């Protein structure tokens, strides 16, 4: 079985929409449809510009 790992960083207000879209699209009803994990990102830094947090997304 082929596996795919997808990582997304998004604003809190988009999380529910993203999770629902992934679950709806990936669902086949078969074993191995996958899992979605959601956790908070404390800080982010865009290395090229030095932008931080929301500006780095």
PDB file of N, H, CA, C and O in Angstrom:
ATOM      1  N   UNK A   1       0.840  -1.173   0.000  1.00  0.00           N
ATOM      2  CA  UNK A   1       0.000   0.000   0.000  1.00  0.00           C
ATOM      3  C   UNK A   1       0.893   1.246   0.000  1.00  0.00           C
ATOM      4  O   UNK A   1       1.794   1.371   0.829  1.00  0.00           O
ATOM      5  N   UNK A   2       0.640   2.144  -0.915  1.00  0.00           N
ATOM      6  H   UNK A   2      -0.093   2.043  -1.589  1.00  0.00           H
ATOM      7  CA  UNK A   2       1.389   3.395  -0.990  1.00  0.00           C
ATOM      8  C   UNK A   2       0.950   4.319   0.140  1.00  0.00           C
ATOM      9  O   UNK A   2      -0.233   4.397   0.472  1.00  0.00           O
ATOM     10  N   UNK A   3       1.917   5.014   0.724  1.00  0.00           N
ATOM     11  H   UNK A   3       2.877   4.951   0.454  1.00  0.00           H
ATOM     12  CA  UNK A   3       1.615   5.951   1.808  1.00  0.00           C
ATOM     13  C   UNK A   3       2.079   7.340   1.417  1.00  0.00           C
ATOM     14  O   UNK A   3       3.076   7.508   0.714  1.00  0.00           O
ATOM     15  N   UNK A   4       1.346   8.319   1.881  1.00  0.00           N
ATOM     16  H   UNK A   4       0.536   8.182   2.451  1.00  0.00           H
ATOM     17  CA  UNK A   4       1.669   9.719   1.618  1.00  0.00           C
ATOM     18  C   UNK A   4       1.634  10.456   2.944  1.00  0.00           C
ATOM     19  O   UNK A   4       0.726  10.254   3.751  1.00  0.00           O
ATOM     20  N   UNK A   5       2.617  11.308   3.168  1.00  0.00           N
ATOM     21  H   UNK A   5       3.355  11.473   2.513  1.00  0.00           H
ATOM     22  CA  UNK A   5       2.617  12.165   4.351  1.00  0.00           C
ATOM     23  C   UNK A   5       2.438  13.598   3.871  1.00  0.00           C
ATOM     24  O   UNK A   5       3.184  14.078   3.016  1.00  0.00           O
ATOM     25  N   UNK A   6       1.461  14.259   4.420  1.00  0.00           N
ATOM     26  H   UNK A   6       0.856  13.869   5.114  1.00  0.00           H
ATOM     27  CA  UNK A   6       1.132  15.624   4.042  1.00  0.00           C
ATOM     28  C   UNK A   6       1.227  16.488   5.289  1.00  0.00           C
ATOM     29  O   UNK A   6       0.590  16.188   6.300  1.00  0.00           O
ATOM     30  N   UNK A   7       2.008  17.551   5.232  1.00  0.00           N
ATOM     31  H   UNK A   7       2.525  17.795   4.412  1.00  0.00           H
ATOM     32  CA  UNK A   7       2.121  18.474   6.361  1.00  0.00           C
ATOM     33  C   UNK A   7       1.632  19.844   5.928  1.00  0.00           C
ATOM     34  O   UNK A   7       2.061  20.371   4.902  1.00  0.00           O
ATOM     35  N   UNK A   8       0.742  20.411   6.708  1.00  0.00           N
ATOM     36  H   UNK A   8       0.394  19.983   7.541  1.00  0.00           H
ATOM     37  CA  UNK A   8       0.153  21.711   6.401  1.00  0.00           C
ATOM     38  C   UNK A   8       0.225  22.572   7.653  1.00  0.00           C
ATOM     39  O   UNK A   8      -0.098  22.108   8.747  1.00  0.00           O
ATOM     40  N   UNK A   9       0.644  23.810   7.501  1.00  0.00           N
ATOM     41  H   UNK A   9       0.906  24.187   6.612  1.00  0.00           H
ATOM     42  CA  UNK A   9       0.584  24.787   8.586  1.00  0.00           C
ATOM     43  C   UNK A   9      -0.436  25.833   8.166  1.00  0.00           C
ATOM     44  O   UNK A   9      -0.338  26.409   7.083  1.00  0.00           O
ATOM     45  N   UNK A  10      -1.419  26.075   9.034  1.00  0.00           N
ATOM     46  H   UNK A  10      -1.498  25.606   9.914  1.00  0.00           H
ATOM     47  CA  UNK A  10      -2.509  26.987   8.681  1.00  0.00           C
ATOM     48  C   UNK A  10      -2.969  27.753   9.915  1.00  0.00           C
ATOM     49  O   UNK A  10      -2.713  27.352  11.050  1.00  0.00           O
ATOM     50  N   UNK A  11      -3.645  28.849   9.666  1.00  0.00           N
ATOM     51  H   UNK A  11      -3.853  29.175   8.744  1.00  0.00           H
ATOM     52  CA  UNK A  11      -4.252  29.615  10.755  1.00  0.00           C
ATOM     53  C   UNK A  11      -5.362  28.790  11.395  1.00  0.00           C
ATOM     54  O   UNK A  11      -6.002  27.972  10.734  1.00  0.00           O
ATOM     55  N   UNK A  12      -5.583  29.016  12.692  1.00  0.00           N
ATOM     56  H   UNK A  12      -5.063  29.681  13.229  1.00  0.00           H
ATOM     57  CA  UNK A  12      -6.591  28.261  13.442  1.00  0.00           C
ATOM     58  C   UNK A  12      -7.950  28.248  12.759  1.00  0.00           C
ATOM     59  O   UNK A  12      -8.633  27.224  12.758  1.00  0.00           O
ATOM     60  N   UNK A  13      -8.346  29.369  12.183  1.00  0.00           N
ATOM     61  H   UNK A  13      -7.790  30.200  12.184  1.00  0.00           H
ATOM     62  CA  UNK A  13      -9.683  29.461  11.591  1.00  0.00           C
ATOM     63  C   UNK A  13      -9.856  28.551  10.373  1.00  0.00           C
ATOM     64  O   UNK A  13     -10.986  28.301   9.956  1.00  0.00           O
ATOM     65  N   UNK A  14      -8.764  28.054   9.797  1.00  0.00           N
ATOM     66  H   UNK A  14      -7.846  28.257  10.136  1.00  0.00           H
ATOM     67  CA  UNK A  14      -8.832  27.192   8.613  1.00  0.00           C
ATOM     68  C   UNK A  14      -8.748  25.702   8.943  1.00  0.00           C
ATOM     69  O   UNK A  14      -8.990  24.865   8.074  1.00  0.00           O
ATOM     70  N   UNK A  15      -8.407  25.363  10.182  1.00  0.00           N
ATOM     71  H   UNK A  15      -8.210  26.043  10.888  1.00  0.00           H
ATOM     72  CA  UNK A  15      -8.129  23.966  10.533  1.00  0.00           C
ATOM     73  C   UNK A  15      -9.321  23.053  10.260  1.00  0.00           C
ATOM     74  O   UNK A  15      -9.161  22.010   9.625  1.00  0.00           O
ATOM     75  N   UNK A  16     -10.493  23.419  10.720  1.00  0.00           N
ATOM     76  H   UNK A  16     -10.622  24.265  11.236  1.00  0.00           H
ATOM     77  CA  UNK A  16     -11.666  22.552  10.552  1.00  0.00           C
ATOM     78  C   UNK A  16     -11.963  22.296   9.076  1.00  0.00           C
ATOM     79  O   UNK A  16     -12.265  21.166   8.692  1.00  0.00           O
ATOM     80  N   UNK A  17     -11.882  23.325   8.259  1.00  0.00           N
ATOM     81  H   UNK A  17     -11.637  24.243   8.572  1.00  0.00           H
ATOM     82  CA  UNK A  17     -12.126  23.173   6.820  1.00  0.00           C
ATOM     83  C   UNK A  17     -11.095  22.255   6.187  1.00  0.00           C
ATOM     84  O   UNK A  17     -11.444  21.389   5.384  1.00  0.00           O
ATOM     85  N   UNK A  18      -9.841  22.433   6.537  1.00  0.00           N
ATOM     86  H   UNK A  18      -9.557  23.136   7.189  1.00  0.00           H
ATOM     87  CA  UNK A  18      -8.767  21.608   5.978  1.00  0.00           C
ATOM     88  C   UNK A  18      -8.932  20.149   6.386  1.00  0.00           C
ATOM     89  O   UNK A  18      -8.842  19.255   5.545  1.00  0.00           O
ATOM     90  N   UNK A  19      -9.174  19.905   7.674  1.00  0.00           N
ATOM     91  H   UNK A  19      -9.248  20.631   8.357  1.00  0.00           H
ATOM     92  CA  UNK A  19      -9.346  18.530   8.158  1.00  0.00           C
ATOM     93  C   UNK A  19     -10.541  17.869   7.473  1.00  0.00           C
ATOM     94  O   UNK A  19     -10.446  16.723   7.032  1.00  0.00           O
ATOM     95  N   UNK A  20     -11.654  18.576   7.382  1.00  0.00           N
ATOM     96  H   UNK A  20     -11.731  19.507   7.741  1.00  0.00           H
ATOM     97  CA  UNK A  20     -12.842  18.010   6.727  1.00  0.00           C
ATOM     98  C   UNK A  20     -12.588  17.708   5.255  1.00  0.00           C
ATOM     99  O   UNK A  20     -13.040  16.682   4.746  1.00  0.00           O
ATOM    100  N   UNK A  21     -11.876  18.583   4.576  1.00  0.00           N
ATOM    101  H   UNK A  21     -11.509  19.417   4.990  1.00  0.00           H
ATOM    102  CA  UNK A  21     -11.574  18.369   3.156  1.00  0.00           C
ATOM    103  C   UNK A  21     -10.683  17.150   2.962  1.00  0.00           C
ATOM    104  O   UNK A  21     -10.932  16.331   2.078  1.00  0.00           O
ATOM    105  N   UNK A  22      -9.652  17.026   3.781  1.00  0.00           N
ATOM    106  H   UNK A  22      -9.449  17.691   4.500  1.00  0.00           H
ATOM    107  CA  UNK A  22      -8.753  15.866   3.685  1.00  0.00           C
ATOM    108  C   UNK A  22      -9.524  14.581   3.982  1.00  0.00           C
ATOM    109  O   UNK A  22      -9.408  13.603   3.244  1.00  0.00           O
ATOM    110  N   UNK A  23     -10.307  14.580   5.058  1.00  0.00           N
ATOM    111  H   UNK A  23     -10.400  15.375   5.658  1.00  0.00           H
ATOM    112  CA  UNK A  23     -11.050  13.374   5.439  1.00  0.00           C
ATOM    113  C   UNK A  23     -12.045  12.972   4.357  1.00  0.00           C
ATOM    114  O   UNK A  23     -12.153  11.791   4.026  1.00  0.00           O
ATOM    115  N   UNK A  24     -12.768  13.933   3.806  1.00  0.00           N
ATOM    116  H   UNK A  24     -12.680  14.892   4.075  1.00  0.00           H
ATOM    117  CA  UNK A  24     -13.758  13.643   2.764  1.00  0.00           C
ATOM    118  C   UNK A  24     -13.084  13.110   1.494  1.00  0.00           C
ATOM    119  O   UNK A  24     -13.580  12.176   0.864  1.00  0.00           O
ATOM    120  N   UNK A  25     -11.960  13.709   1.130  1.00  0.00           N
ATOM    121  H   UNK A  25     -11.557  14.467   1.642  1.00  0.00           H
ATOM    122  CA  UNK A  25     -11.271  13.333  -0.103  1.00  0.00           C
ATOM    123  C   UNK A  25     -10.558  11.989   0.022  1.00  0.00           C
ATOM    124  O   UNK A  25     -10.535  11.209  -0.930  1.00  0.00           O
ATOM    125  N   UNK A  26      -9.978  11.713   1.188  1.00  0.00           N
ATOM    126  H   UNK A  26      -9.997  12.346   1.962  1.00  0.00           H
ATOM    127  CA  UNK A  26      -9.182  10.495   1.374  1.00  0.00           C
ATOM    128  C   UNK A  26     -10.032   9.272   1.720  1.00  0.00           C
ATOM    129  O   UNK A  26      -9.555   8.144   1.606  1.00  0.00           O
ATOM    130  N   UNK A  27     -11.261   9.472   2.134  1.00  0.00           N
ATOM    131  H   UNK A  27     -11.649  10.389   2.227  1.00  0.00           H
ATOM    132  CA  UNK A  27     -12.095   8.367   2.611  1.00  0.00           C
ATOM    133  C   UNK A  27     -12.474   7.412   1.482  1.00  0.00           C
ATOM    134  O   UNK A  27     -13.059   7.812   0.476  1.00  0.00           O
ATOM    135  N   UNK A  28     -12.125   6.134   1.676  1.00  0.00           N
ATOM    136  H   UNK A  28     -11.650   5.809   2.494  1.00  0.00           H
ATOM    137  CA  UNK A  28     -12.566   5.083   0.755  1.00  0.00           C
ATOM    138  C   UNK A  28     -13.403   4.041   1.487  1.00  0.00           C
ATOM    139  O   UNK A  28     -14.107   3.243   0.867  1.00  0.00           O
ATOM    140  N   UNK A  29     -13.316   4.060   2.822  1.00  0.00           N
ATOM    141  H   UNK A  29     -12.745   4.707   3.325  1.00  0.00           H
ATOM    142  CA  UNK A  29     -13.996   3.052   3.620  1.00  0.00           C
ATOM    143  C   UNK A  29     -13.151   1.818   3.840  1.00  0.00           C
ATOM    144  O   UNK A  29     -13.569   0.891   4.534  1.00  0.00           O
ATOM    145  N   UNK A  30     -11.963   1.796   3.253  1.00  0.00           N
ATOM    146  H   UNK A  30     -11.624   2.548   2.688  1.00  0.00           H
ATOM    147  CA  UNK A  30     -11.062   0.656   3.385  1.00  0.00           C
ATOM    148  C   UNK A  30     -10.037   0.896   4.482  1.00  0.00           C
ATOM    149  O   UNK A  30      -9.748   2.032   4.858  1.00  0.00           O
ATOM    150  N   UNK A  31      -9.494  -0.218   4.986  1.00  0.00           N
ATOM    151  H   UNK A  31      -9.730  -1.141   4.681  1.00  0.00           H
ATOM    152  CA  UNK A  31      -8.417  -0.139   5.964  1.00  0.00           C
ATOM    153  C   UNK A  31      -7.262   0.661   5.361  1.00  0.00           C
ATOM    154  O   UNK A  31      -6.895   0.452   4.205  1.00  0.00           O
ATOM    155  N   UNK A  32      -6.698   1.569   6.139  1.00  0.00           N
ATOM    156  H   UNK A  32      -6.996   1.739   7.078  1.00  0.00           H
ATOM    157  CA  UNK A  32      -5.557   2.335   5.652  1.00  0.00           C
ATOM    158  C   UNK A  32      -5.916   3.679   5.050  1.00  0.00           C
ATOM    159  O   UNK A  32      -5.070   4.316   4.423  1.00  0.00           O
ATOM    160  N   UNK A  33      -7.158   4.126   5.227  1.00  0.00           N
ATOM    161  H   UNK A  33      -7.845   3.609   5.736  1.00  0.00           H
ATOM    162  CA  UNK A  33      -7.537   5.445   4.707  1.00  0.00           C
ATOM    163  C   UNK A  33      -6.663   6.549   5.294  1.00  0.00           C
ATOM    164  O   UNK A  33      -6.469   7.586   4.660  1.00  0.00           O
ATOM    165  N   UNK A  34      -6.141   6.340   6.482  1.00  0.00           N
ATOM    166  H   UNK A  34      -6.298   5.497   6.997  1.00  0.00           H
ATOM    167  CA  UNK A  34      -5.211   7.304   7.060  1.00  0.00           C
ATOM    168  C   UNK A  34      -5.723   7.947   8.324  1.00  0.00           C
ATOM    169  O   UNK A  34      -6.792   7.614   8.835  1.00  0.00           O
ATOM    170  N   UNK A  35      -4.932   8.875   8.813  1.00  0.00           N
ATOM    171  H   UNK A  35      -4.064   9.146   8.399  1.00  0.00           H
ATOM    172  CA  UNK A  35      -5.231   9.609  10.033  1.00  0.00           C
ATOM    173  C   UNK A  35      -4.852  11.059   9.810  1.00  0.00           C
ATOM    174  O   UNK A  35      -4.001  11.370   8.977  1.00  0.00           O
ATOM    175  N   UNK A  36      -5.490  11.946  10.561  1.00  0.00           N
ATOM    176  H   UNK A  36      -6.182  11.694  11.238  1.00  0.00           H
ATOM    177  CA  UNK A  36      -5.139  13.360  10.544  1.00  0.00           C
ATOM    178  C   UNK A  36      -4.780  13.743  11.970  1.00  0.00           C
ATOM    179  O   UNK A  36      -5.553  13.498  12.896  1.00  0.00           O
ATOM    180  N   UNK A  37      -3.624  14.337  12.147  1.00  0.00           N
ATOM    181  H   UNK A  37      -2.996  14.537  11.394  1.00  0.00           H
ATOM    182  CA  UNK A  37      -3.188  14.830  13.446  1.00  0.00           C
ATOM    183  C   UNK A  37      -3.133  16.349  13.380  1.00  0.00           C
ATOM    184  O   UNK A  37      -2.679  16.915  12.385  1.00  0.00           O
ATOM    185  N   UNK A  38      -3.592  17.007  14.434  1.00  0.00           N
ATOM    186  H   UNK A  38      -3.961  16.548  15.242  1.00  0.00           H
ATOM    187  CA  UNK A  38      -3.571  18.469  14.494  1.00  0.00           C
ATOM    188  C   UNK A  38      -2.854  18.871  15.775  1.00  0.00           C
ATOM    189  O   UNK A  38      -3.179  18.378  16.856  1.00  0.00           O
ATOM    190  N   UNK A  39      -1.885  19.762  15.653  1.00  0.00           N
ATOM    191  H   UNK A  39      -1.621  20.162  14.776  1.00  0.00           H
ATOM    192  CA  UNK A  39      -1.219  20.287  16.843  1.00  0.00           C
ATOM    193  C   UNK A  39      -0.841  21.744  16.610  1.00  0.00           C
ATOM    194  O   UNK A  39      -0.754  22.210  15.474  1.00  0.00           O
ATOM    195  N   UNK A  40      -0.619  22.447  17.713  1.00  0.00           N
ATOM    196  H   UNK A  40      -0.689  22.069  18.636  1.00  0.00           H
ATOM    197  CA  UNK A  40      -0.301  23.875  17.652  1.00  0.00           C
ATOM    198  C   UNK A  40       1.158  24.088  17.264  1.00  0.00           C
ATOM    199  O   UNK A  40       2.043  23.339  17.678  1.00  0.00           O
ATOM    200  N   UNK A  41       1.387  25.106  16.475  1.00  0.00           N
ATOM    201  H   UNK A  41       0.668  25.714  16.138  1.00  0.00           H
ATOM    202  CA  UNK A  41       2.744  25.545  16.145  1.00  0.00           C
ATOM    203  C   UNK A  41       2.993  26.793  16.981  1.00  0.00           C
ATOM    204  O   UNK A  41       2.293  27.794  16.830  1.00  0.00           O
ATOM    205  N   UNK A  42       3.971  26.738  17.849  1.00  0.00           N
ATOM    206  H   UNK A  42       4.539  25.924  17.972  1.00  0.00           H
ATOM    207  CA  UNK A  42       4.239  27.856  18.756  1.00  0.00           C
ATOM    208  C   UNK A  42       4.835  29.056  18.034  1.00  0.00           C
ATOM    209  O   UNK A  42       4.414  30.190  18.263  1.00  0.00           O
ATOM    210  N   UNK A  43       5.802  28.820  17.173  1.00  0.00           N
ATOM    211  H   UNK A  43       6.144  27.899  16.987  1.00  0.00           H
ATOM    212  CA  UNK A  43       6.469  29.902  16.450  1.00  0.00           C
ATOM    213  C   UNK A  43       6.895  29.400  15.078  1.00  0.00           C
ATOM    214  O   UNK A  43       7.093  28.203  14.872  1.00  0.00           O
ATOM    215  N   UNK A  44       7.034  30.333  14.149  1.00  0.00           N
ATOM    216  H   UNK A  44       6.873  31.306  14.317  1.00  0.00           H
ATOM    217  CA  UNK A  44       7.577  30.001  12.836  1.00  0.00           C
ATOM    218  C   UNK A  44       8.497  31.134  12.401  1.00  0.00           C
ATOM    219  O   UNK A  44       8.299  32.289  12.778  1.00  0.00           O
ATOM    220  N   UNK A  45       9.500  30.790  11.607  1.00  0.00           N
ATOM    221  H   UNK A  45       9.661  29.851  11.302  1.00  0.00           H
ATOM    222  CA  UNK A  45      10.450  31.777  11.100  1.00  0.00           C
ATOM    223  C   UNK A  45      10.714  31.472   9.638  1.00  0.00           C
ATOM    224  O   UNK A  45      11.055  30.343   9.287  1.00  0.00           O
ATOM    225  N   UNK A  46      10.558  32.473   8.786  1.00  0.00           N
ATOM    226  H   UNK A  46      10.281  33.390   9.071  1.00  0.00           H
ATOM    227  CA  UNK A  46      10.954  32.335   7.384  1.00  0.00           C
ATOM    228  C   UNK A  46      12.428  32.716   7.336  1.00  0.00           C
ATOM    229  O   UNK A  46      12.769  33.887   7.506  1.00  0.00           O
ATOM    230  N   UNK A  47      13.290  31.761   7.111  1.00  0.00           N
ATOM    231  H   UNK A  47      13.013  30.810   6.972  1.00  0.00           H
ATOM    232  CA  UNK A  47      14.730  31.966   7.202  1.00  0.00           C
ATOM    233  C   UNK A  47      15.214  33.028   6.226  1.00  0.00           C
ATOM    234  O   UNK A  47      16.054  33.853   6.586  1.00  0.00           O
ATOM    235  N   UNK A  48      14.708  33.026   5.009  1.00  0.00           N
ATOM    236  H   UNK A  48      14.026  32.355   4.716  1.00  0.00           H
ATOM    237  CA  UNK A  48      15.178  33.964   3.985  1.00  0.00           C
ATOM    238  C   UNK A  48      14.993  35.414   4.398  1.00  0.00           C
ATOM    239  O   UNK A  48      15.881  36.237   4.171  1.00  0.00           O
ATOM    240  N   UNK A  49      13.837  35.750   5.011  1.00  0.00           N
ATOM    241  H   UNK A  49      13.116  35.082   5.196  1.00  0.00           H
ATOM    242  CA  UNK A  49      13.522  37.150   5.314  1.00  0.00           C
ATOM    243  C   UNK A  49      13.584  37.485   6.796  1.00  0.00           C
ATOM    244  O   UNK A  49      13.630  38.658   7.166  1.00  0.00           O
ATOM    245  N   UNK A  50      13.586  36.476   7.636  1.00  0.00           N
ATOM    246  H   UNK A  50      13.549  35.524   7.335  1.00  0.00           H
ATOM    247  CA  UNK A  50      13.560  36.714   9.072  1.00  0.00           C
ATOM    248  C   UNK A  50      12.161  36.966   9.616  1.00  0.00           C
ATOM    249  O   UNK A  50      11.996  37.203  10.813  1.00  0.00           O
ATOM    250  N   UNK A  51      11.144  36.916   8.744  1.00  0.00           N
ATOM    251  H   UNK A  51      11.277  36.724   7.772  1.00  0.00           H
ATOM    252  CA  UNK A  51       9.768  37.114   9.204  1.00  0.00           C
ATOM    253  C   UNK A  51       9.414  36.024  10.211  1.00  0.00           C
ATOM    254  O   UNK A  51       9.890  34.891  10.126  1.00  0.00           O
ATOM    255  N   UNK A  52       8.570  36.398  11.162  1.00  0.00           N
ATOM    256  H   UNK A  52       8.184  37.318  11.231  1.00  0.00           H
ATOM    257  CA  UNK A  52       8.213  35.465  12.223  1.00  0.00           C
ATOM    258  C   UNK A  52       6.708  35.309  12.347  1.00  0.00           C
ATOM    259  O   UNK A  52       5.931  36.194  11.988  1.00  0.00           O
ATOM    260  N   UNK A  53       6.327  34.155  12.867  1.00  0.00           N
ATOM    261  H   UNK A  53       6.959  33.437  13.159  1.00  0.00           H
ATOM    262  CA  UNK A  53       4.951  33.824  13.211  1.00  0.00           C
ATOM    263  C   UNK A  53       3.992  34.056  12.038  1.00  0.00           C
ATOM    264  O   UNK A  53       4.251  33.541  10.950  1.00  0.00           O
ATOM    265  N   UNK A  54       2.900  34.806  12.209  1.00  0.00           N
ATOM    266  H   UNK A  54       2.689  35.224  13.092  1.00  0.00           H
ATOM    267  CA  UNK A  54       1.906  34.944  11.132  1.00  0.00           C
ATOM    268  C   UNK A  54       2.509  35.468   9.835  1.00  0.00           C
ATOM    269  O   UNK A  54       2.103  35.041   8.754  1.00  0.00           O
ATOM    270  N   UNK A  55       3.464  36.378   9.921  1.00  0.00           N
ATOM    271  H   UNK A  55       3.794  36.724  10.799  1.00  0.00           H
ATOM    272  CA  UNK A  55       4.077  36.934   8.711  1.00  0.00           C
ATOM    273  C   UNK A  55       4.913  35.891   7.967  1.00  0.00           C
ATOM    274  O   UNK A  55       5.179  36.046   6.775  1.00  0.00           O
ATOM    275  N   UNK A  56       5.319  34.849   8.652  1.00  0.00           N
ATOM    276  H   UNK A  56       5.103  34.723   9.620  1.00  0.00           H
ATOM    277  CA  UNK A  56       6.136  33.808   8.024  1.00  0.00           C
ATOM    278  C   UNK A  56       5.289  32.747   7.317  1.00  0.00           C
ATOM    279  O   UNK A  56       5.824  31.910   6.590  1.00  0.00           O
ATOM    280  N   UNK A  57       3.995  32.780   7.524  1.00  0.00           N
ATOM    281  H   UNK A  57       3.560  33.459   8.115  1.00  0.00           H
ATOM    282  CA  UNK A  57       3.137  31.753   6.911  1.00  0.00           C
ATOM    283  C   UNK A  57       2.742  32.128   5.511  1.00  0.00           C
ATOM    284  O   UNK A  57       2.023  31.379   4.850  1.00  0.00           O
TER     285      UNK A  57
END
